[in-house]
């Protein structure tokens, strides 16, 4: 195996809840209230839609055929193999990943090579000031069961999507007894309004059981699928092990080519202002929490 090359799941296409549009000579991200499934090919009007987009849109229950749920399966049982997330700082010009951390430790690219540093999270890191560092998540899901290892990737820098997806993956993994890859799941688009969004809807991605399936039925079905797969000689534990080794084969999972797309889609002046506001709000909340803790201690 080539060292320094991250071996990630094969990607057949992309899942997004927005697109990049050209305004006043600038290419800027534009949010949407529905999913779009694209290929990995870009045309003059943006990413070319994958045939699955039209197929699933035709089955959408709403009259305007907006795609707000997508049936999926995970290819790994370990939640952290399906969803990769860390704080990431990219070079805005080259798209190269400069620093990647988990809130405790980070790996940073320097002139001397890759160095290990503490990772205090973006709001406390001097290198991340001005919204340069964000959480960056990649969810790999299977949409086409004719290619069991082929995936479609949903990329996000949104706290709501990352936090919700990670919680759901862990809950379903625990509740099913380590049979996450056998559960019939779906991506669901949800909306909410906050003070920070000025009461306008913001959309994030959730992971649920497919419509009409309850948890007990899903677990029963997962056990049957697991038994059938084992009888056929399928070894899920070995697949997870190989995937874990592949991710760990490089210091950074994200390459420069992907980084340029990420910078264009998620790192704009508007996004920078939003990140600054998030930092301000987080500091305000932390101050309130400290005050409450001091009050409780005084009462005791």
N, C-alpha and C positions, 0 to 999 in steps of 0.2 A: 504494500500500500504506500502511495506517495505521502510522505510526511508533510504537514503544513497545509494539506488540502482537506477541508471539512467535507465529509460525506453525508449529505443531507438527503431527505426523501426526494425521489424524482418528481418534478413538478410538471403537470400537464397544462395548467392554466391558473388564473387568478380569480379571487372573489373580492369584490370591493363594494363600498357603500359611498362611492364618490368617483370623481374623475378630475383630470387636469384639463383646464380650459385656457384659451388665450384671451386676455383682456388688456387692452391698451399696450399691446406689444409684449406683454409678460405672460408667462405660463403659470397659472395659479390653480391650487386645488379647489374644487367645488364639491361640497357635501351633497348627499342625496338621501331620499327617504325610502330607498329600496336597494336590494342587492343587484349587482351586475356580474355575470360570469364571463370572463374573457379568455382568449388564447394568450400565448406569449409573444404574439406578433403585433407590432404597432403599425398603423397606417397613418395617412395624413390627418385623419379625424380622431386619432387616439388608438387605444387598444381595440383590436378586432374581436368581436364577440365570439364566444365558443358556441357550437351548436347546442350544447346543453342549456344555454341561457334561454333560447327560444322554446325548447321542449318543456322546461320547467315553468316558464312564464305562461305557456298555454294552459297549464294545469292550475294556475293561481286562482284562489277562490274569489278574489275581488274583481269587480267588473273591468277596472282599468288595467288588469293583468300586471300589477306591480308585484315584483318578486320579493316577498318578505319572509319566506321560509325556504330552506333548502335541505332535503334529506341527505344525511351524511353517515359515514362510519369512520371510526378511528382505526388506524392500522397498527397502533401499539396499545398495550395495556397500561404502560406507565404514563400517567398524565403529562409529565414533563418532557416526554419524547414527542408528544403530539403538539404541545404548545411550548415554544421557546420564547423566553422573555428576559430582558435585562435592560439596564440603563445603557444608552448608547450615545456616543458623541461622534458625529461625522464631520469631516472636512467639507465645508459648503461648496468648494470649487471642484474638488476631485471626486467627492463621494466616498472617499476612503474612511474606513472606521478607525478612529483615533483611540478611543477608550471604551471599554465595555465592563460593566460592574453589576453586582447583585445587591448592593446596599451595604455590604461588608467589605468585600475585596474587589479589586478591579485589575484588568490587564490593559496597559497603556503602551501605545507605540511611541517610542522616542528615537533619537538619533543613535542611541546605543542598542536599540532593539526593543523587544517586548519586556516591560518591567511590571512587577507586581506593586500595587499601591492600595491603600485603604480606600473604600468607597462609602462616603458619608451620605450618599443620595444627592440628586441634582441641586436641591435647595441649600445644601451646606458645602458643596464642593466649589472651590475657587475657579477651577477649570471650566465649570459648567455655567458660570454666571451669564445672564442675558438670554437664557432659554436655549443654550447650545446643546444641552444634554436632555434626552427624553427617554421614557420607557419605550422600548421597541419590541413588539410581539409578533410572532409568526405562528399561525395555526395551520397545521397540515391535516387535510381531511380527504377521504376517498369519496368520490361522487359516482364513479363508473366501476361497477363491480366486475366488468370484463377485464379490468387491469387492477388487480388487487393491491399492488404496491404503488400505483400512480396516484398522485395527490394534486389537489388544488389548494393554493395558499391564500390565506387571508392575512394581510399585514395591517398592523395598527400601532399607533402611538397613544391611543386613548386609554386612560386609567380605567374607565368604566368597562370597556370590552375586555381588557386583560384580566382585571380582577374577577369579573363575572365568569369568564370562560375557565379560569384557573379553579375557581370554587366549584363550578359544575363538574369539571373533569375529575377532581378529587373526590367529590361526593359520589358520583356514579361509579368510580373505580372502587371505592370502599363498600358501597351498598351492594354491588354485584359480586363481591368476592374476587376482585382482580380479573373481571371479564369485560373491561371497558371496550375492547375491540369488537366484542360480539353484540353490543347493544344497538338497537335501532334509534338513532339520534337525528336531530335536525338543528340547523342554525336558524335562529329566530331574530328578527330585527325588532328592537324595542326603542321607544322614545321617552324622553323625560325632559322637564324644564327645571332649571335651577336659577338662583339669583345671578350666578356668574354668566349664564347664557342669556340674561336679560329676559327671562321667561319665554324665550323662543325654544322650540323643541331641538334637542340634540339626540342623535341616534347612536346606539351601541349594539353589539352583537351578544346574544345569549345562546346557550346550548341546552336544549330540552329533549325529552322523549318525543317521538313522532306523534302527530295528532291521532287521537283515538287509542293510544297505547298507555296503560298505566305501568307503574314500576314493577309490580309483581309479574305481570305478563311479560315485560321486557326481560326480567331476570330469568324467568322460565325459558324463554326463547333463547337467551344468551347461553344458558347451560346446555341446551340441546345442540346449539351450533358448535359450542366448544367440544362436546363429546364427539360430534360427527367429524370435526376437523382433526381431532387427535386420532380417531380411528383411521383417518386417511393418511396419517403420518405428519400432519402439520405441527410444527414446534414453535409456538408463539414466544416462549421464553427465550429461545435462541435468537429470534428475530429482534426482540427488544434489546438483547445483549449486543448484537451486531450494530444496531442503530446507535446505541449509547457509545460504542467505540468510534463510530464514524463521526459523531458530533465532536468527540474529544480529540480528533486527529489534527486539529488546528487551533491556534490561539483565538482566532476570530472566525465565526461562522459566516459572516457577511462579506462578500467580495466587493471589489470596486465597481464592477458593472452594475450590480444590484444597488449599491450605495448611491449611485447617481439618480436612479429612479426614486429612491427613498427620500433623498434631499429635495427633489422636485415636488414630490407629493406631500411631504410632511414638514419640511423645514423652510418656511417662508417668513417674511417680515410679520405677516398677520399671526402666524403660529408662534413667532417669537414673543409678540405682545401677549398672546393668550397664556404662554408658559410663565411670563412674568407675573400675570395676574394670579395664576395658580399658586405661585410661590408666595405671593403676598397673602392670599387667603389661608394657605397652610400655616404660615407664621402666626397669623391672627388666631387660628384655631388652637395652635400649640400654646399660645399665651393664655387663652381661656382655660385650657386643660390644666396648665400649671397652677393658675389661680384657684381652680376647683380643688385640686389636690392639696394645696396649702390650707384651704378652708377646712377640708376634711381632717387634716392632721391637727389643726388647731382645736377642732371639736373633740378629738380623741385625747 
